[in-house]
Amino acid sequence: MLFVLSILEYKTYNQVLGVDKTASQDDIKKAFRKLARKYHPDLNPNDATAKDKFQAINEANEVLSDPEKRKKYDEYGEHWKHADEFEAQKRARQQAGAGGFGGFGGTGFGGQGGAGFGTDGGGTYWYSSDGQEFSGSSADGFSDFFEQMFGHRTRGGGGANAGFRGQDFHADLNLSLRNAAQTHKQILTVNGKNVRITIPAGVANGQVIKLKGYGGEGINGGPAGDLYITFVIADDPAFKRLGDDLYVDVDIDLYTALLGGEKLVDTLEGQVKLKVKPETQNGTKVRLKGKGFPVYKKEGQFGDLIVTYSVKLPTNLTEQQKEMFRKIQSMN
């Protein structure tokens, strides 16, 4: 089964508010107020997308209406939150030729003669504390920190020329309960790129998976961000899911409940015939082993299907039928 889903087309804050890069503060304020009124969730109770749009509008206004944040955004775009790190990196490049980031005797960030971050001039980061240095991959956690924050370490000449990791993307992927019960493929369109993924049977509502490298592009050679997909599984009209078990209500008539009989019951894989015991009470539950939801990433394992009988009383009785029930009543 193959589906095509378009998600996460990146929009600039200017595009969100519908203003150009040279817009004045007054223009931004007017655009924000107009869009905030239009997409306020309280005014759009039946629009599932209104909340997300309203949040995006608020975020765009928060940045563009703040001169300092706007300046960073104009220069660094979607990576504006890392502007301070960018500026520190620029200063580090200028000082890298002296053998350290900080400029105080080559010891790096942190102050004269004290602890700090530095480089050996060949792209290897180090941490210095009271004269002791831990370099490269042997620096416990430090190289990992730089690689996570900035993307990678540059080898060879040129000093600490680190790249910045791209922005992570987040998206919801809507599935029906029956689709979630089957392993199937989907094609996601992320910023114009098609990504084919296989969704294992048994995924849960709210479960998150990560697609490494499918987020925003990195800067200055840094790695791309990641794409986080949250599964949103719609309620099914017949089945209720709790963990790996499914629950279903099945109507039976009074006569079958009293005398016993057979009843066809729906499962995810078709119908099964159940024997109804005589004198079955309303609300009686029957457990069908292995007829529930598939267990995530456990081939051949399934939860159970719990059937609840709902006894339906006859209506529009004839006088003859009523008389029959009166006779039965008088016998008790």
C-alpha positions as CSV (number, residue, x, y, z in Angstrom):
1,M,0.0,0.0,0.0
2,L,1.5,3.3,-1.1
3,F,0.4,6.8,0.0
4,V,1.8,10.2,-0.8
5,L,1.9,12.8,2.0
6,S,3.2,16.3,1.7
7,I,4.6,17.7,4.9
8,L,6.8,20.5,6.3
9,E,7.3,23.0,3.4
10,Y,9.5,25.5,5.2
11,K,8.2,29.1,5.3
12,T,10.1,32.1,6.4
13,Y,8.7,34.3,9.2
14,N,8.1,37.0,6.6
15,Q,6.1,34.5,4.5
16,V,4.1,33.5,7.5
17,L,3.0,37.1,8.2
18,G,2.8,38.0,4.5
19,V,5.3,40.8,4.7
20,D,8.5,41.5,2.8
21,K,12.0,41.7,4.4
22,T,11.9,45.5,4.4
23,A,8.5,45.7,6.3
24,S,8.3,48.3,9.0
25,Q,7.3,47.5,12.6
26,D,3.9,49.0,11.9
27,D,3.4,46.7,8.9
28,I,4.4,43.7,11.0
29,K,2.1,44.7,13.8
30,K,-0.9,45.1,11.4
31,A,-0.2,41.8,9.6
32,F,0.1,40.0,13.0
33,R,-3.2,41.4,14.3
34,K,-5.1,40.5,11.1
35,L,-3.8,37.0,11.0
36,A,-4.2,36.4,14.7
37,R,-7.8,37.3,14.5
38,K,-8.3,35.1,11.5
39,Y,-6.7,31.9,12.9
40,H,-7.3,32.2,16.6
41,P,-8.3,28.7,17.8
42,D,-11.3,30.0,19.8
43,L,-12.7,31.4,16.5
44,N,-12.0,28.3,14.5
45,P,-13.2,25.4,16.7
46,N,-13.8,23.1,13.7
47,D,-10.4,23.8,12.0
48,A,-7.8,21.4,13.2
49,T,-5.0,23.4,11.5
50,A,-5.9,26.7,13.2
51,K,-3.9,26.1,16.3
52,D,-0.7,25.3,14.4
53,K,-1.1,28.3,12.2
54,F,-1.8,30.6,15.2
55,Q,1.4,29.3,16.9
56,A,3.4,29.9,13.7
57,I,2.0,33.5,13.5
58,N,2.9,34.2,17.1
59,E,6.4,32.8,16.7
60,A,7.0,34.9,13.5
61,N,5.7,38.1,15.2
62,E,7.9,37.4,18.3
63,V,11.0,37.4,16.2
64,L,10.2,40.1,13.6
65,S,8.9,42.6,16.2
66,D,12.0,42.4,18.3
67,P,14.8,44.4,16.6
68,E,17.6,42.3,18.0
69,K,16.0,39.0,17.1
70,R,15.1,40.3,13.7
71,K,18.7,41.3,13.0
72,K,19.8,37.8,13.8
73,Y,17.1,36.3,11.7
74,D,17.8,38.5,8.7
75,E,21.4,37.3,8.7
76,Y,21.1,33.6,9.7
77,G,17.5,32.7,8.6
78,E,16.1,29.6,10.2
79,H,19.3,29.2,12.2
80,W,19.0,32.6,13.9
81,K,18.8,31.0,17.4
82,H,22.5,29.9,16.9
83,A,23.6,33.5,16.0
84,D,25.7,33.8,19.1
85,E,27.5,30.6,18.3
86,F,28.1,31.8,14.8
87,E,29.6,35.0,16.0
88,A,31.8,33.2,18.5
89,Q,32.9,30.9,15.7
90,K,33.9,33.9,13.5
91,R,35.9,35.3,16.4
92,A,37.5,31.9,16.9
93,R,38.6,31.7,13.3
94,Q,40.3,35.1,13.6
95,Q,42.2,34.0,16.7
96,A,42.8,30.4,15.6
97,G,46.2,31.3,14.2
98,A,47.4,32.1,17.7
99,G,46.8,28.6,18.7
100,G,43.7,29.2,20.9
101,F,40.1,30.6,20.9
102,G,40.4,32.9,23.8
103,G,43.5,34.9,23.1
104,F,45.0,34.7,26.6
105,G,48.2,32.8,26.3
106,G,46.5,30.3,23.9
107,T,44.4,28.8,26.7
108,G,41.1,29.4,24.9
109,F,37.7,30.5,26.3
110,G,37.3,31.1,29.9
111,G,40.0,33.6,31.1
112,Q,43.6,34.1,31.6
113,G,45.6,31.1,32.8
114,G,42.3,29.2,33.7
115,A,40.1,26.5,32.2
116,G,38.9,27.0,28.7
117,F,38.3,25.6,25.2
118,G,41.0,25.7,22.6
119,T,42.4,24.2,19.4
120,D,45.8,22.9,18.4
121,G,45.6,24.9,15.1
122,G,44.9,21.7,13.2
123,G,41.1,21.5,13.8
124,T,41.3,19.4,17.0
125,Y,39.3,20.8,19.9
126,W,40.6,20.5,23.4
127,Y,39.6,21.4,27.0
128,S,42.1,22.8,29.4
129,S,41.7,22.8,33.2
130,D,44.6,24.0,35.4
131,G,47.1,23.2,32.7
132,Q,45.8,19.7,31.8
133,E,44.6,19.2,28.2
134,F,42.2,16.5,26.8
135,S,42.3,16.5,23.0
136,G,40.3,15.1,20.1
137,S,38.1,12.0,20.6
138,S,39.7,11.3,24.0
139,A,38.1,14.4,25.5
140,D,35.3,12.8,27.5
141,G,32.1,14.2,25.9
142,F,33.6,17.4,24.5
143,S,34.1,16.3,21.0
144,D,30.6,14.8,21.0
145,F,29.3,18.1,22.2
146,F,30.9,20.0,19.4
147,E,29.8,17.5,16.8
148,Q,26.2,17.6,18.1
149,M,26.2,21.4,18.3
150,F,28.2,22.4,15.3
151,G,28.1,19.2,13.2
152,H,31.7,18.2,12.7
153,R,35.4,19.1,13.3
154,T,37.5,20.2,10.5
155,R,40.8,18.4,10.0
156,G,43.9,19.9,8.7
157,G,44.9,23.6,8.5
158,G,42.5,26.5,8.9
159,G,41.7,26.2,12.6
160,A,38.3,25.6,14.1
161,N,36.1,25.8,11.1
162,A,33.1,24.0,12.4
163,G,29.7,23.7,10.7
164,F,26.3,24.2,12.2
165,R,23.7,21.4,12.4
166,G,20.5,22.0,10.5
167,Q,17.1,22.5,12.1
168,D,15.0,19.5,13.2
169,F,11.6,19.2,11.5
170,H,8.5,17.8,13.2
171,A,5.4,16.5,11.4
172,D,2.2,14.5,12.2
173,L,1.4,11.5,10.0
174,N,-2.3,10.6,10.1
175,L,-3.3,6.9,9.9
176,S,-6.4,4.9,10.3
177,L,-6.5,2.1,12.8
178,R,-6.6,-0.4,10.0
179,N,-3.6,1.1,8.2
180,A,-1.7,1.1,11.5
181,A,-2.4,-2.6,11.8
182,Q,-0.5,-3.4,8.5
183,T,3.1,-3.0,7.6
184,H,3.0,-0.7,4.6
185,K,5.1,1.9,2.7
186,Q,4.5,5.6,2.4
187,I,6.1,8.3,0.4
188,L,6.6,11.6,2.3
189,T,7.4,14.8,0.5
190,V,9.7,16.9,2.7
191,N,10.7,20.3,1.2
192,G,10.3,18.9,-2.3
193,K,12.2,15.7,-1.7
194,N,10.5,12.3,-1.7
195,V,11.2,10.0,1.2
196,R,10.1,6.4,1.1
197,I,9.5,4.9,4.5
198,T,8.2,1.5,5.7
199,I,5.7,1.8,8.6
200,P,5.7,-1.4,10.7
201,A,2.4,-2.9,11.8
202,G,1.5,-2.0,15.4
203,V,2.6,1.6,15.6
204,A,0.8,3.5,18.5
205,N,-1.0,6.8,18.6
206,G,1.5,9.5,19.6
207,Q,4.5,7.3,18.8
208,V,7.5,9.2,17.4
209,I,10.1,8.0,14.9
210,K,13.2,9.8,13.7
211,L,14.5,10.0,10.1
212,K,18.1,11.0,10.5
213,G,19.3,13.7,8.1
214,Y,15.9,14.7,6.7
215,G,15.6,18.0,8.5
216,G,16.9,21.4,7.5
217,E,20.2,21.7,5.7
218,G,23.3,22.4,7.7
219,I,25.4,25.5,7.4
220,N,29.1,25.7,6.7
221,G,29.3,22.0,6.0
222,G,27.4,20.9,9.1
223,P,25.0,17.9,9.0
224,A,21.4,18.2,8.2
225,G,18.8,18.1,11.0
226,D,16.5,15.2,11.6
227,L,12.8,14.7,10.8
228,Y,10.6,13.6,13.7
229,I,7.3,12.0,12.7
230,T,4.5,11.6,15.2
231,F,1.8,9.1,14.3
232,V,-1.7,10.2,14.8
233,I,-4.2,7.3,14.6
234,A,-7.8,8.2,14.2
235,D,-10.6,6.6,16.3
236,D,-12.1,3.6,14.5
237,P,-15.9,3.4,14.3
238,A,-16.0,-0.3,15.3
239,F,-12.9,-1.0,17.4
240,K,-11.4,0.6,20.5
241,R,-7.7,0.0,21.0
242,L,-6.0,-0.3,24.4
243,G,-2.4,-1.3,24.0
244,D,-2.4,-4.3,21.7
245,D,-5.9,-5.4,22.6
246,L,-9.0,-4.4,20.7
247,Y,-12.5,-4.0,22.1
248,V,-15.8,-4.3,20.1
249,D,-19.4,-4.1,21.1
250,V,-21.7,-6.7,19.5
251,D,-25.5,-6.6,19.5
252,I,-27.5,-9.8,20.1
253,D,-31.2,-10.2,20.3
254,L,-33.1,-11.3,23.4
255,Y,-34.0,-14.7,22.0
256,T,-30.3,-15.5,21.2
257,A,-29.3,-14.3,24.6
258,L,-31.9,-16.5,26.3
259,L,-31.7,-19.7,24.2
260,G,-28.2,-19.5,22.8
261,G,-27.1,-19.4,19.2
262,E,-24.4,-18.1,16.8
263,K,-23.2,-14.7,16.0
264,L,-20.8,-13.3,13.3
265,V,-18.3,-10.9,14.8
266,D,-16.0,-8.6,12.8
267,T,-12.2,-8.7,13.4
268,L,-9.4,-6.8,11.6
269,E,-8.9,-9.8,9.4
270,G,-12.5,-10.7,8.6
271,Q,-15.5,-12.3,10.4
272,V,-15.5,-15.1,12.8
273,K,-18.5,-17.1,14.1
274,L,-19.0,-17.2,17.8
275,K,-21.2,-19.5,19.8
276,V,-23.5,-17.6,22.2
277,K,-24.2,-19.6,25.4
278,P,-27.8,-19.8,26.6
279,E,-28.8,-17.2,29.2
280,T,-26.0,-14.8,28.2
281,Q,-26.3,-11.6,30.2
282,N,-26.1,-8.1,28.9
283,G,-22.5,-6.9,29.1
284,T,-21.0,-10.4,29.0
285,K,-17.4,-10.3,27.7
286,V,-15.7,-12.9,25.5
287,R,-11.9,-12.9,24.8
288,L,-10.7,-14.0,21.4
289,K,-7.0,-14.8,21.8
290,G,-4.7,-13.5,19.1
291,K,-7.4,-11.6,17.2
292,G,-6.4,-8.1,18.4
293,F,-3.8,-5.6,17.2
294,P,-0.4,-6.7,16.0
295,V,2.5,-6.2,18.5
296,Y,4.9,-3.6,17.2
297,K,8.0,-5.1,15.6
298,K,7.1,-8.6,16.9
299,E,6.3,-10.7,13.9
300,G,3.3,-13.0,14.3
301,Q,2.3,-11.7,17.8
302,F,-1.1,-10.1,18.4
303,G,-3.1,-8.8,21.2
304,D,-6.6,-10.1,22.0
305,L,-10.1,-9.1,20.8
306,I,-12.5,-8.5,23.7
307,V,-16.2,-8.8,22.6
308,T,-18.9,-7.3,24.8
309,Y,-22.4,-8.5,24.2
310,S,-25.2,-5.9,24.2
311,V,-28.6,-7.6,24.5
312,K,-31.3,-5.7,22.5
313,L,-34.8,-5.9,23.8
314,P,-37.6,-6.4,21.2
315,T,-39.8,-3.4,20.4
316,N,-43.2,-3.0,18.7
317,L,-44.5,-6.2,20.3
318,T,-47.9,-7.6,19.2
319,E,-50.6,-8.3,21.8
320,Q,-49.9,-12.0,21.3
321,Q,-46.2,-11.6,22.0
322,K,-47.0,-9.5,25.1
323,E,-49.3,-12.1,26.4
324,M,-46.6,-14.7,26.0
325,F,-44.2,-12.7,28.1
326,R,-46.9,-12.2,30.7
327,K,-47.3,-16.0,30.9
328,I,-43.6,-16.4,31.4
329,Q,-43.6,-13.7,34.0
330,S,-46.4,-15.4,35.9
331,M,-44.5,-18.7,36.0
332,N,-41.6,-17.1,38.0
